Amino acid sequence: MKKWFKAKHYGWGWYPSSWQGWIIMLVWIIAIVFTFRQIDSSSHSASDTLINMAIPFAVLTAALVIICYATGEKPRWRWGGG
C-alpha cells in the first residue's frame, strides 16, 4: 500500500504525498472553515468564537493526526537526514 503521507525532513510530522493525502488535507481544511463559520454565525464576540472553536478544532486535528499515523510513514524527530 502506498503511503498517503510522508514524514517531514525536519521536525516531527507529515506532509501529503499522494492524491489521497491531499484529499484528506482538503477535507480537513473545509471542515475547519465550515465549523468556524457555523460557530461564528451564532457567536456574540471574537472571544466567544475562539472559546467555542477550541474543542472542534482539537477533535478535527486529532482525527487528522490519527489518519496520518495510520496511512503515513512512522513519525519521529528528524534533523534533515533521510
Backbone torsions as a table, in degrees:
resi	resn	phi	psi	omega
1	MET	NA	131.3	178.9
2	LYS	-72.6	139.7	178.5
3	LYS	-73.2	133.2	178.4
4	TRP	-80.9	-25.6	-178.4
5	PHE	-133.1	138.1	175.7
6	LYS	-105.6	152.8	178.6
7	ALA	-71.4	143.5	177.7
8	LYS	-65.6	154.4	179.0
9	HIS	-79.2	-27.7	178.6
10	TYR	-125.9	129.9	177.8
11	GLY	86.8	-157.1	-177.6
12	TRP	-122.2	131.7	177.2
13	GLY	143.5	-170.4	-175.1
14	TRP	-133.4	167.6	168.4
15	TYR	-140.9	150.7	-178.0
16	PRO	-64.0	137.7	179.4
17	SER	-127.9	5.4	177.5
18	SER	-145.4	170.0	179.2
19	TRP	-63.5	-32.1	178.4
20	GLN	-64.8	-40.5	177.9
21	GLY	-63.6	-41.3	178.3
22	TRP	-65.9	-36.7	177.0
23	ILE	-64.4	-43.0	178.1
24	ILE	-60.0	-44.5	179.5
25	MET	-63.7	-41.6	178.8
26	LEU	-63.1	-43.8	178.1
27	VAL	-62.5	-41.2	178.4
28	TRP	-62.0	-45.6	179.8
29	ILE	-63.1	-44.7	178.8
30	ILE	-62.2	-41.7	179.1
31	ALA	-63.3	-41.1	178.2
32	ILE	-64.0	-47.3	-178.7
33	VAL	-64.1	-46.0	179.9
34	PHE	-60.8	-45.9	179.5
35	THR	-62.2	-44.1	178.8
36	PHE	-59.8	-46.4	-178.4
37	ARG	-63.7	-39.7	177.8
38	GLN	-63.1	-46.5	-178.9
39	ILE	-67.8	-42.7	-177.5
40	ASP	-65.7	-32.6	-178.4
41	SER	-67.0	-24.1	-179.6
42	SER	-109.7	4.0	-179.3
43	SER	-87.5	155.7	-178.9
44	HIS	-101.4	-14.0	-180.0
45	SER	-156.2	168.7	178.8
46	ALA	-63.9	-39.5	180.0
47	SER	-67.4	-34.0	176.1
48	ASP	-63.1	-44.2	177.6
49	THR	-61.3	-46.7	-178.6
50	LEU	-61.3	-45.7	-179.5
51	ILE	-63.3	-44.3	-178.1
52	ASN	-74.3	-16.5	179.5
53	MET	-87.6	-18.3	-173.1
54	ALA	-59.3	-49.9	-176.8
55	ILE	-69.4	-47.7	176.9
56	PRO	-59.1	-38.8	178.3
57	PHE	-62.4	-44.2	179.8
58	ALA	-63.5	-41.5	-179.1
59	VAL	-67.0	-46.9	179.6
60	LEU	-63.8	-39.4	179.5
61	THR	-70.0	-38.4	175.9
62	ALA	-61.9	-40.7	177.1
63	ALA	-62.4	-41.1	177.6
64	LEU	-62.3	-43.7	179.5
65	VAL	-63.2	-41.4	178.7
66	ILE	-62.4	-43.3	178.5
67	ILE	-63.8	-44.5	178.6
68	CYS	-61.1	-42.2	-179.3
69	TYR	-64.7	-40.1	-177.8
70	ALA	-74.6	-30.5	-173.1
71	THR	-114.7	4.7	-177.0
72	GLY	-119.9	-177.0	176.6
73	GLU	-67.9	159.4	179.4
74	LYS	-65.0	127.7	-179.1
75	PRO	-79.3	144.0	172.4
76	ARG	-163.8	159.9	179.4
77	TRP	-68.1	131.0	-178.7
78	ARG	-126.1	145.8	-179.3
79	TRP	-111.3	17.5	176.7
80	GLY	109.6	-9.4	177.6
81	GLY	-81.0	173.5	-179.7
82	GLY	-67.7	NA	NA
